[in-house]
Amino acid sequence: MQRFYDFLRKNPTGVDGFWALVLFGISVAAGTADQNQRGGTDSMALYVPVVLLLCLVIALRRRLPEKMLLLAAALGVAQLALNVSTTAADFALLVIVYTVAANGARWASRLALVMGLSAATVAQLRWPNENSGVPGNAATVVFLTVPFAFAWVLGDSMRTRRAYFAQLEERAARLEKEREAQAKVAVAAERARIARELHDVVAHNVSVMVVQADGAAYVLDAAPDQAKAALETISSTGRQALAEMRRLLGVLRTGEHQEGGEYVPQPDVEQIEDLVEQCRGSGLPVDFKVEGTARPLPSGVELTAYRIVQEALTNTRKHGGPNTGASVRLVYFDDGLGLLVEDDGKGAPHELYEEGGADGAGHGLIGMRERVGMVGGTLDAGPRPGGGFRISALLPLKPAH
């Protein structure tokens, strides 16, 4: 049975042709039996061609709706002019009104509405029922006009319904594309965030390890104790770097089981002091002060502050030269957190920070500005008068709107 239904859906013209043949047979049989009782002067020579063409309207209504509407209108006029009274084949007029309202052009739909509303009136004027009187004929007109109006309304509703579903499908497809685009943007943003985090972790910790390794190699024979302390610093720094990298890479493995069970928390302002101690241990004198009353800060602000100080001290260690000192100031304001990181070294050209980063790999100040911009803060960086480099930032406690 399902195959039969599929066949009917795939062959609409064949289905319409079948019903056209049925309607032709009924109309010819009824016309032959009642021809002498219709009250008209038409003959079978006129009757049969009109019926045949009306059945053709049924057969081709879905393939050529506008043309079949015009053919039906012409046949209606021919019936009036040739006095071929109404027959069962005139059912084609009702069907073509519905078809054009549902599938035809707008001009054809409006024409079908006018034809449907006037057909019964014109037919009743051409072939009135003298036994019914004016009230009876008027009632007949209303009774015959209602099916045409209903057919047009039903067809127009089907057109509106299909247009509505087509709009919904288009909207769903557009939303799906937008979701895919947003997902790609989110993935790109997450990758950029992870890249910045990895850059900060690797640039800082590896530079510390390199400095300590060079120092250990230099004093290995003369001062074994200092070499041992340097190796311990390398070991602890390496473990810290591995822990942070494991946390970051874990973001890329969402849903997978992780060895170790938990990730290391994001760095915060309190860990800046540990960062400063680590730099001091690697041979960089750092003066660290906190001004104002310390209080809890948004996690984004704390992470941004930590990374700015980490990047600034890494740049100082790489480009400051020998006998360089640095200072870090944290200032708690009522509405934000201020950062000031300065050094008195020879520094690197400002263009290197801006264009290629402290390591020439495309980060440096660019990464700092991105981080500060994400929390709605401001960043000012540049050479100090008399030598060295200064980085100052203001991080608001509430994001800018």
LUMKOL-268397 format. One record per residue: x, y, z of N, C-alpha, C in turn; residue in one letter. Coordinates in steps of 0.2 Angstrom, whole numbers, padded with zeros to 4 digits, always signed. Example, Ala and Ser with C-alpha at 12.3 -4.5 7.8 and 13.67 -1.06 7.14 Angstrom:
// residues 2
+0066-0028+0039+0062-0022+0039+0066-0016+0039a +0064-0011+0035+0068-0005+0036+0064+0000+0039s 
This chain:
// residues 401
+0004-0006+0000+0000+0000+0000+0004+0006+0000m +0010+0006+0004+0014+0012+0004+0017+0013-0003q +0019+0008-0007+0021+0009-0013+0016+0012-0018r +0010+0010-0017+0005+0013-0021+0004+0021-0020f +0004+0022-0013+0004+0030-0011+0010+0033-0014y +0016+0030-0014+0022+0034-0017+0021+0034-0024d +0018+0030-0028+0017+0030-0035+0012+0036-0036f +0007+0037-0032+0002+0042-0034+0006+0049-0033l +0010+0049-0027+0013+0056-0026+0018+0057-0032r +0021+0052-0035+0026+0054-0040+0023+0055-0047k +0017+0053-0048+0014+0054-0054+0007+0058-0053n +0008+0064-0052+0002+0068-0051-0002+0069-0057p +0001+0070-0063-0002+0071-0069-0006+0065-0071t -0003+0059-0070-0007+0053-0071-0013+0052-0067g -0013+0054-0061-0019+0054-0056-0024+0058-0059v -0022+0065-0061-0027+0069-0063-0030+0067-0070d -0026+0064-0074-0028+0061-0080-0034+0056-0079g -0032+0051-0074-0037+0046-0072-0044+0049-0070f -0044+0054-0066-0050+0057-0064-0053+0061-0070w -0049+0064-0074-0052+0067-0080-0056+0062-0084a -0053+0056-0085-0057+0051-0089-0064+0049-0085l -0063+0048-0079-0069+0047-0075-0075+0052-0076v -0072+0059-0075-0077+0064-0076-0080+0064-0083l -0076+0063-0088-0078+0063-0095-0084+0058-0096f -0082+0052-0093-0087+0046-0094-0094+0048-0091g -0094+0051-0085-0100+0053-0081-0103+0058-0085i -0100+0063-0087-0103+0069-0091-0106+0067-0097s -0103+0063-0101-0106+0060-0108-0112+0056-0106v -0111+0052-0101-0117+0047-0100-0123+0052-0097a -0122+0056-0093-0127+0061-0091-0130+0065-0096a -0126+0068-0101-0128+0072-0106-0132+0068-0111g -0130+0062-0113-0134+0058-0117-0141+0056-0115t -0141+0055-0108-0148+0053-0105-0152+0059-0105a -0149+0065-0103-0154+0071-0101-0154+0076-0106d -0151+0075-0112-0150+0080-0117-0156+0084-0119q -0162+0080-0120-0168+0083-0122-0172+0086-0116n -0169+0085-0110-0173+0088-0104-0170+0094-0101q -0164+0097-0104-0160+0102-0101-0163+0109-0103r -0168+0109-0108-0171+0116-0109-0167+0120-0114g -0161+0118-0117-0157+0121-0121-0157+0119-0128g -0154+0122-0133-0154+0120-0140-0148+0117-0142t -0143+0116-0137-0137+0113-0139-0137+0106-0141d -0133+0104-0145-0133+0097-0147-0127+0093-0145s -0126+0087-0146-0121+0083-0143-0114+0085-0147m -0115+0088-0153-0109+0090-0157-0105+0096-0154a -0109+0100-0150-0106+0105-0146-0104+0103-0139l -0109+0098-0136-0108+0096-0129-0102+0092-0128y -0100+0087-0132-0095+0083-0131-0088+0087-0131v -0087+0091-0136-0080+0095-0136-0079+0099-0130p -0085+0102-0128-0084+0106-0122-0082+0102-0116v -0086+0096-0115-0084+0092-0110-0077+0089-0110v -0075+0088-0116-0068+0085-0117-0063+0090-0115l -0064+0096-0117-0059+0102-0115-0059+0103-0107l -0065+0103-0104-0066+0104-0097-0062+0098-0094l -0063+0092-0096-0059+0086-0093-0051+0087-0094c -0049+0090-0100-0042+0092-0101-0040+0097-0096l -0044+0101-0094-0042+0106-0088-0040+0102-0082v -0044+0097-0080-0043+0093-0074-0036+0089-0075i -0035+0086-0081-0029+0082-0082-0022+0086-0082a -0023+0093-0084-0016+0097-0084-0016+0102-0079l -0020+0102-0074-0021+0108-0070-0015+0109-0066r -0011+0104-0064-0005+0105-0060+0001+0106-0064r +0001+0104-0070+0007+0105-0075+0006+0112-0078r +0000+0115-0080-0001+0121-0083-0007+0125-0080l -0006+0127-0073-0012+0130-0070-0014+0136-0073p -0010+0141-0075-0012+0147-0078-0016+0146-0084e -0013+0142-0089-0016+0141-0095-0022+0137-0095k -0023+0132-0090-0029+0129-0089-0034+0133-0086m -0032+0138-0082-0037+0143-0080-0040+0147-0086l -0036+0150-0090-0038+0153-0096-0042+0149-0100l -0041+0143-0101-0045+0138-0105-0052+0137-0102l -0052+0136-0095-0058+0136-0092-0062+0142-0093a -0059+0148-0092-0063+0154-0093-0066+0154-0100a -0062+0152-0105-0064+0153-0112-0070+0148-0113a -0069+0142-0110-0075+0137-0111-0081+0139-0107l -0081+0143-0102-0086+0146-0099-0090+0151-0103g -0086+0155-0106-0089+0160-0111-0092+0156-0117v -0089+0151-0119-0092+0147-0125-0098+0144-0123a -0099+0141-0117-0105+0138-0115-0111+0143-0115q -0109+0149-0112-0114+0155-0112-0116+0157-0119l -0111+0157-0124-0113+0160-0131-0116+0154-0135a -0114+0148-0134-0117+0143-0138-0123+0139-0134l -0125+0142-0128-0130+0139-0125-0129+0131-0123n -0123+0130-0121-0122+0123-0119-0122+0123-0111v -0128+0121-0109-0130+0122-0102-0125+0118-0097s -0125+0119-0091-0120+0117-0086-0121+0109-0086t -0115+0106-0085-0114+0099-0084-0110+0097-0079t -0109+0090-0078-0105+0088-0072-0097+0090-0074a -0096+0091-0080-0089+0093-0082-0087+0100-0079a -0092+0104-0078-0091+0110-0075-0088+0110-0068d -0087+0104-0065-0084+0103-0059-0076+0105-0060f -0074+0105-0066-0067+0107-0067-0066+0114-0066a -0071+0119-0066-0070+0126-0064-0069+0126-0057l -0072+0122-0053-0071+0122-0045-0064+0120-0044l -0061+0115-0047-0055+0112-0046-0049+0117-0048v -0050+0120-0054-0045+0124-0056-0044+0131-0052i -0050+0133-0049-0050+0138-0045-0045+0137-0039v -0046+0131-0036-0042+0129-0030-0035+0128-0032y -0034+0125-0038-0027+0124-0040-0023+0130-0041t -0026+0135-0045-0023+0141-0046-0021+0145-0039v -0026+0145-0035-0025+0148-0029-0020+0145-0025a -0019+0139-0025-0013+0136-0021-0007+0136-0025a -0006+0136-0032+0000+0135-0035+0001+0140-0040n -0004+0144-0043-0003+0148-0048+0000+0155-0046g +0001+0159-0052+0004+0166-0051-0002+0170-0047a +0000+0175-0044-0004+0179-0041-0010+0182-0045r -0008+0184-0051-0013+0187-0055-0018+0182-0057w -0016+0176-0058-0020+0170-0060-0025+0168-0054a -0022+0169-0048-0026+0168-0042-0032+0173-0041s -0030+0179-0042-0035+0184-0042-0041+0183-0047r -0038+0181-0053-0043+0180-0059-0048+0174-0057l -0045+0169-0054-0049+0163-0052-0054+0165-0046a -0052+0169-0042-0057+0172-0037-0063+0175-0040l -0061+0180-0045-0067+0183-0048-0071+0178-0052v -0068+0174-0056-0072+0169-0059-0076+0164-0055m -0073+0162-0049-0077+0158-0045-0083+0162-0042g -0082+0168-0040-0088+0172-0037-0093+0174-0042l -0092+0174-0048-0096+0176-0053-0099+0171-0057s -0096+0165-0057-0099+0159-0061-0106+0157-0060a -0108+0157-0053-0115+0155-0052-0120+0160-0054a -0118+0166-0053-0123+0172-0055-0124+0172-0062t -0118+0172-0066-0119+0172-0073-0123+0166-0076v -0122+0160-0073-0125+0154-0075-0133+0154-0074a -0134+0157-0068-0141+0158-0066-0145+0163-0070q -0141+0168-0072-0144+0173-0077-0145+0170-0084l -0141+0166-0086-0141+0163-0092-0147+0157-0093r -0147+0153-0087-0152+0148-0087-0156+0148-0081w -0160+0153-0080-0164+0154-0074-0169+0148-0073p -0171+0147-0067-0176+0142-0065-0182+0146-0064n -0187+0146-0069-0193+0150-0069-0198+0148-0064e -0197+0141-0061-0202+0139-0056-0200+0141-0049n -0193+0144-0048-0191+0145-0042-0192+0153-0040s -0193+0157-0045-0194+0164-0043-0187+0167-0041g -0188+0174-0040-0181+0178-0038-0178+0175-0032v -0182+0174-0026-0179+0172-0020-0176+0165-0021p -0179+0161-0025-0176+0154-0026-0169+0154-0030g -0170+0158-0035-0164+0159-0039-0158+0162-0035n -0160+0167-0031-0154+0170-0027-0151+0165-0022a -0156+0161-0019-0153+0156-0015-0149+0151-0018a -0151+0149-0024-0146+0145-0028-0140+0148-0030t -0140+0154-0032-0133+0158-0033-0129+0157-0027v -0131+0159-0021-0127+0159-0015-0125+0152-0014v -0129+0147-0014-0128+0140-0013-0122+0138-0017f -0122+0140-0024-0117+0138-0029-0111+0142-0028l -0111+0148-0025-0105+0152-0025-0101+0150-0019t -0104+0148-0014-0100+0146-0008-0094+0141-0009v -0096+0135-0013-0090+0130-0014-0084+0134-0018p -0086+0138-0023-0080+0142-0026-0076+0146-0021f -0080+0150-0017-0076+0154-0012-0072+0149-0007a -0075+0144-0005-0072+0139-0001-0065+0136-0004f -0066+0134-0010-0060+0131-0014-0055+0136-0015a -0056+0143-0016-0051+0148-0017-0048+0149-0010w -0052+0150-0005-0049+0151+0002-0044+0145+0004v -0047+0139+0003-0043+0133+0004-0036+0133+0000l -0036+0134-0006-0030+0134-0010-0025+0140-0008g -0028+0146-0006-0024+0151-0004-0021+0150+0003d -0024+0146+0007-0022+0144+0013-0016+0139+0012s -0017+0135+0008-0011+0130+0006-0005+0133+0004m -0006+0138-0001+0000+0142-0003+0003+0146+0003r -0001+0149+0007+0002+0152+0013+0006+0147+0018t +0003+0142+0019+0006+0137+0023+0013+0134+0020r +0013+0133+0013+0019+0131+0010+0024+0136+0011r +0022+0142+0010+0027+0148+0010+0030+0149+0017a +0025+0147+0022+0027+0148+0029+0032+0142+0031y +0031+0136+0029+0036+0131+0030+0042+0132+0026f +0042+0135+0020+0048+0136+0016+0052+0141+0020a +0049+0146+0023+0052+0151+0027+0056+0148+0033q +0052+0144+0036+0055+0141+0042+0061+0136+0040l +0060+0133+0035+0066+0129+0033+0072+0133+0031e +0071+0139+0028+0076+0143+0026+0079+0146+0032e +0075+0148+0037+0077+0151+0043+0081+0146+0047r +0079+0139+0047+0083+0134+0051+0089+0133+0048a +0090+0133+0041+0096+0132+0037+0101+0138+0039a +0098+0144+0039+0102+0150+0040+0105+0150+0048r +0100+0148+0052+0103+0147+0059+0108+0142+0060l +0107+0136+0056+0112+0131+0057+0119+0134+0054e +0119+0137+0049+0125+0140+0046+0128+0145+0051k +0124+0149+0054+0126+0154+0059+0129+0150+0065e +0126+0145+0068+0128+0141+0073+0135+0138+0071r +0136+0136+0065+0142+0133+0063+0148+0138+0063e +0146+0144+0060+0150+0150+0060+0152+0152+0067a +0147+0152+0072+0149+0154+0079+0153+0149+0082q +0152+0143+0081+0156+0137+0084+0163+0138+0081a +0164+0139+0075+0171+0140+0072+0174+0146+0075k +0171+0152+0076+0174+0158+0079+0176+0156+0087v +0171+0152+0090+0173+0150+0097+0179+0146+0097a +0179+0141+0093+0185+0137+0093+0191+0141+0091v +0191+0145+0087+0197+0149+0085+0199+0154+0091a +0194+0157+0095+0195+0161+0101+0198+0156+0106a +0196+0150+0107+0198+0146+0112+0206+0144+0110e +0207+0142+0104+0214+0141+0102+0218+0147+0103r +0216+0153+0102+0220+0158+0103+0222+0159+0110a +0216+0158+0114+0217+0159+0122+0222+0154+0124r +0222+0147+0122+0226+0142+0124+0233+0144+0122i +0234+0147+0115+0241+0148+0113+0244+0154+0117a +0240+0159+0119+0243+0164+0124+0245+0161+0130r +0241+0156+0133+0243+0153+0139+0249+0149+0139e +0249+0145+0133+0255+0141+0132+0262+0146+0131l +0261+0151+0128+0266+0156+0126+0269+0158+0133h +0264+0160+0137+0266+0163+0144+0270+0158+0148d +0267+0152+0148+0270+0147+0152+0277+0145+0150v +0277+0144+0143+0284+0141+0140+0289+0147+0141v +0287+0153+0138+0292+0159+0138+0295+0160+0145a +0290+0160+0150+0293+0162+0157+0297+0156+0160h +0294+0150+0160+0297+0145+0164+0304+0142+0160n +0303+0142+0153+0309+0139+0150+0315+0144+0150v +0313+0151+0150+0319+0156+0151+0322+0155+0158s +0318+0154+0163+0321+0153+0170+0325+0147+0170v +0323+0141+0166+0327+0135+0166+0333+0136+0162m +0333+0140+0157+0339+0141+0153+0344+0145+0157v +0342+0151+0160+0346+0155+0165+0349+0151+0170v +0345+0146+0173+0348+0142+0179+0353+0137+0176q +0351+0134+0170+0356+0129+0168+0363+0132+0166a +0362+0138+0163+0369+0142+0161+0373+0143+0168d +0369+0145+0173+0373+0147+0179+0375+0141+0182g +0372+0135+0182+0374+0129+0185+0380+0126+0181a +0380+0127+0175+0386+0125+0171+0392+0129+0172a +0391+0135+0174+0396+0140+0175+0400+0139+0182y +0396+0137+0187+0398+0136+0194+0399+0129+0196v +0398+0124+0191+0398+0117+0193+0404+0115+0197l +0410+0117+0194+0416+0115+0197+0418+0119+0203d +0417+0125+0203+0419+0130+0208+0414+0130+0214a +0408+0130+0213+0403+0130+0218+0397+0125+0217a +0399+0119+0219+0394+0113+0218+0387+0115+0221p +0387+0118+0227+0381+0119+0231+0377+0124+0227d +0380+0129+0224+0376+0133+0220+0373+0130+0213q +0377+0125+0211+0375+0122+0205+0369+0117+0207a +0369+0114+0213+0364+0110+0215+0357+0114+0216k +0358+0120+0219+0352+0124+0220+0349+0126+0213a +0354+0127+0208+0351+0129+0202+0347+0123+0199a +0350+0117+0199+0347+0112+0197+0340+0110+0200l +0340+0112+0207+0333+0111+0210+0328+0116+0207e +0330+0122+0206+0326+0127+0203+0323+0125+0196t +0328+0122+0192+0326+0120+0186+0321+0114+0187i +0322+0110+0191+0317+0104+0192+0310+0107+0194s +0310+0111+0199+0303+0114+0202+0300+0118+0196s +0304+0122+0193+0301+0126+0187+0298+0122+0182t +0302+0116+0180+0300+0112+0175+0293+0108+0177g +0293+0106+0183+0286+0103+0186+0281+0108+0186r +0282+0114+0187+0277+0119+0187+0274+0120+0180q +0279+0121+0175+0277+0122+0168+0273+0116+0166a +0275+0110+0168+0272+0104+0165+0265+0104+0168l +0264+0106+0175+0257+0106+0178+0253+0111+0174a +0255+0117+0172+0251+0122+0169+0250+0119+0162e +0255+0116+0158+0253+0114+0152+0248+0108+0152m +0249+0104+0157+0244+0098+0157+0237+0101+0158r +0236+0107+0162+0230+0110+0163+0227+0113+0156r +0231+0116+0153+0229+0119+0146+0227+0114+0141l +0232+0109+0141+0230+0104+0136+0224+0100+0137l +0223+0099+0144+0217+0096+0146+0210+0099+0143g +0211+0106+0142+0205+0109+0139+0203+0106+0132v +0209+0104+0128+0208+0101+0122+0205+0093+0122l +0205+0091+0128+0203+0084+0129+0197+0083+0133r +0192+0088+0132+0186+0088+0136+0182+0081+0135t +0180+0078+0140+0177+0072+0140+0181+0066+0141g +0188+0066+0140+0192+0061+0141+0195+0060+0148e +0196+0054+0150+0199+0053+0157+0206+0056+0157h +0207+0060+0162+0214+0063+0163+0218+0059+0169q +0224+0058+0168+0228+0055+0173+0229+0061+0178e +0229+0059+0184+0230+0064+0190+0224+0067+0192g +0218+0066+0189+0211+0068+0191+0209+0075+0191g +0214+0080+0193+0212+0087+0193+0217+0091+0190e +0215+0097+0188+0219+0102+0185+0222+0107+0190y +0227+0110+0188+0230+0115+0193+0226+0122+0192v +0224+0125+0197+0219+0131+0196+0223+0136+0192p +0219+0141+0189+0222+0147+0186+0226+0151+0190q +0232+0154+0188+0236+0158+0192+0232+0164+0194p +0233+0167+0200+0230+0173+0202+0235+0178+0205d +0232+0184+0208+0236+0189+0210+0241+0187+0216v +0238+0182+0220+0242+0180+0226+0248+0176+0224e +0248+0173+0218+0254+0170+0216+0259+0174+0212q +0258+0180+0212+0263+0185+0209+0269+0185+0213i +0268+0185+0220+0274+0185+0224+0278+0179+0223e +0275+0173+0222+0279+0167+0221+0283+0168+0214d +0279+0171+0209+0283+0172+0203+0289+0177+0204l +0288+0182+0208+0293+0187+0209+0299+0183+0213v +0298+0178+0217+0303+0175+0221+0306+0170+0216e +0303+0167+0211+0306+0163+0206+0311+0167+0202q +0309+0173+0200+0313+0177+0196+0319+0179+0200c +0318+0181+0207+0324+0182+0211+0329+0176+0211r +0326+0170+0212+0330+0164+0212+0334+0163+0206g +0331+0166+0200+0335+0165+0194+0340+0170+0192s +0341+0175+0197+0346+0180+0197+0344+0187+0195g +0337+0188+0194+0334+0194+0193+0332+0198+0199l +0335+0203+0201+0333+0207+0207+0326+0210+0206p +0321+0209+0210+0314+0212+0208+0312+0215+0215v +0310+0221+0215+0307+0224+0220+0299+0224+0220d +0296+0221+0224+0289+0220+0224+0285+0223+0230f +0280+0227+0228+0276+0231+0233+0269+0230+0231k +0264+0230+0236+0257+0230+0235+0254+0236+0239v +0251+0240+0236+0248+0246+0239+0240+0246+0239e +0237+0248+0244+0230+0248+0245+0228+0241+0248g +0221+0241+0249+0219+0235+0253+0217+0229+0248t +0221+0224+0249+0220+0218+0245+0212+0215+0246a +0209+0213+0241+0203+0210+0241+0202+0205+0235r +0197+0201+0235+0195+0196+0230+0194+0200+0223p +0196+0197+0218+0195+0201+0211+0192+0195+0207l +0189+0198+0201+0186+0193+0196+0192+0189+0194p +0190+0182+0192+0195+0178+0190+0199+0180+0184s +0195+0183+0179+0198+0186+0173+0203+0191+0174g +0202+0195+0179+0206+0201+0181+0213+0198+0184v +0212+0193+0189+0217+0190+0192+0222+0187+0187e +0219+0183+0183+0223+0179+0178+0227+0184+0173l +0224+0189+0171+0227+0194+0167+0232+0198+0170t +0231+0200+0177+0237+0203+0180+0243+0198+0181a +0242+0192+0183+0247+0187+0183+0251+0187+0177y +0247+0186+0171+0251+0185+0165+0255+0191+0163r +0252+0197+0164+0256+0203+0162+0262+0204+0166i +0262+0202+0172+0268+0203+0176+0273+0197+0174v +0270+0191+0172+0275+0186+0170+0278+0187+0164q +0274+0190+0159+0277+0192+0152+0282+0198+0153e +0280+0203+0157+0285+0208+0158+0292+0206+0161a +0291+0202+0166+0298+0200+0169+0302+0195+0164l +0298+0191+0160+0301+0187+0156+0305+0191+0150t +0302+0196+0148+0305+0201+0143+0311+0204+0146n +0310+0206+0153+0316+0209+0156+0322+0205+0157t +0321+0198+0158+0326+0194+0159+0329+0192+0152r +0325+0192+0147+0328+0191+0140+0332+0197+0137k +0329+0203+0138+0332+0208+0134+0335+0214+0139h +0335+0213+0145+0337+0218+0150+0345+0219+0150g +0348+0213+0149+0355+0214+0149+0358+0212+0156g +0364+0212+0157+0367+0211+0164+0366+0216+0169p +0366+0214+0175+0365+0219+0181+0358+0223+0180n +0353+0220+0178+0347+0223+0177+0342+0222+0183t +0339+0227+0185+0334+0226+0191+0327+0228+0188g +0322+0225+0192+0315+0226+0190+0311+0228+0196a +0305+0231+0195+0301+0232+0201+0294+0231+0198s +0290+0228+0203+0283+0227+0202+0278+0230+0207v +0273+0234+0205+0269+0237+0209+0262+0235+0208r +0258+0233+0213+0251+0232+0213+0247+0237+0217l +0243+0240+0214+0239+0245+0217+0231+0244+0217v +0228+0243+0223+0221+0242+0223+0217+0248+0224y +0214+0250+0218+0209+0256+0219+0202+0253+0220f +0198+0258+0221+0191+0257+0223+0187+0253+0217d +0189+0255+0211+0186+0252+0205+0190+0248+0200d +0196+0247+0203+0201+0243+0198+0207+0241+0202g +0211+0238+0198+0218+0235+0200+0223+0238+0195l +0228+0242+0198+0234+0245+0194+0240+0241+0194g +0243+0240+0189+0250+0236+0188+0255+0241+0185l +0261+0241+0188+0267+0244+0185+0273+0240+0186l +0275+0238+0180+0281+0234+0180+0287+0238+0176v +0292+0239+0179+0298+0243+0176+0304+0239+0177e +0309+0241+0173+0316+0238+0173+0321+0244+0171d +0327+0243+0173+0332+0248+0172+0337+0245+0167d +0335+0240+0163+0340+0237+0158+0340+0241+0152g +0344+0238+0147+0345+0241+0141+0339+0240+0137k +0335+0234+0138+0329+0233+0135+0329+0231+0127g +0324+0229+0124+0324+0228+0117+0320+0233+0114a +0321+0234+0107+0318+0239+0103+0310+0238+0104p +0307+0244+0105+0300+0244+0106+0296+0240+0100h +0299+0241+0094+0296+0238+0088+0296+0230+0089e +0301+0228+0092+0301+0220+0093+0295+0218+0097l +0294+0222+0103+0288+0220+0107+0282+0220+0103y +0281+0225+0099+0274+0226+0096+0273+0222+0090e +0279+0220+0086+0278+0217+0080+0279+0209+0081e +0284+0207+0085+0286+0200+0085+0286+0198+0092g +0284+0202+0097+0284+0199+0104+0291+0199+0107g +0291+0197+0113+0298+0197+0116+0302+0191+0114a +0299+0186+0111+0303+0180+0108+0302+0180+0101d +0300+0186+0098+0300+0186+0090+0295+0181+0087g +0290+0179+0091+0285+0174+0089+0278+0177+0088a +0277+0183+0088+0271+0186+0087+0267+0187+0093g +0269+0188+0099+0266+0189+0105+0268+0195+0109h +0271+0195+0115+0273+0201+0118+0268+0205+0120g +0269+0212+0118+0264+0217+0120+0257+0216+0116l +0257+0213+0110+0251+0211+0107+0247+0206+0111i +0250+0201+0114+0246+0197+0119+0244+0200+0125g +0248+0205+0128+0246+0209+0133+0240+0213+0132m +0240+0216+0126+0234+0221+0124+0228+0217+0124r +0228+0211+0121+0222+0207+0120+0220+0205+0127e +0224+0203+0131+0222+0201+0138+0218+0207+0141r +0221+0212+0141+0219+0218+0145+0212+0220+0141v +0212+0220+0135+0206+0222+0131+0200+0217+0133g +0201+0211+0134+0196+0206+0136+0193+0208+0142m +0196+0211+0147+0193+0213+0153+0191+0220+0154v +0192+0224+0148+0190+0231+0148+0195+0235+0151g +0201+0234+0151+0206+0238+0154+0210+0242+0149g +0215+0245+0151+0220+0249+0147+0227+0247+0148t +0231+0248+0143+0238+0246+0144+0242+0251+0141l +0248+0253+0144+0252+0258+0142+0259+0255+0142d +0263+0255+0137+0270+0252+0137+0275+0256+0133a +0281+0256+0135+0286+0260+0131+0292+0261+0135g +0297+0263+0132+0304+0264+0135+0303+0269+0141p +0307+0269+0146+0308+0274+0151+0313+0279+0150r +0312+0285+0152+0317+0290+0151+0323+0288+0155p +0329+0288+0152+0335+0286+0155+0337+0279+0154g +0332+0275+0151+0334+0268+0150+0329+0263+0153g +0328+0258+0150+0324+0253+0153+0317+0253+0150g +0312+0249+0153+0306+0248+0150+0300+0248+0155f +0295+0251+0153+0289+0252+0158+0283+0249+0155r +0279+0245+0159+0272+0243+0157+0268+0244+0163i +0262+0248+0161+0257+0250+0166+0251+0248+0163s +0246+0245+0168+0240+0243+0166+0235+0245+0171a +0229+0246+0169+0223+0247+0174+0218+0242+0172l +0216+0238+0177+0211+0233+0175+0205+0234+0180l +0199+0236+0176+0193+0237+0180+0190+0231+0184p +0187+0232+0189+0183+0227+0193+0177+0224+0189l +0174+0229+0185+0168+0227+0181+0169+0228+0174k +0167+0224+0170+0168+0225+0163+0165+0231+0160p +0168+0234+0155+0165+0240+0152+0159+0238+0148a +0154+0242+0147+0148+0241+0143+0148+0245+0137h 
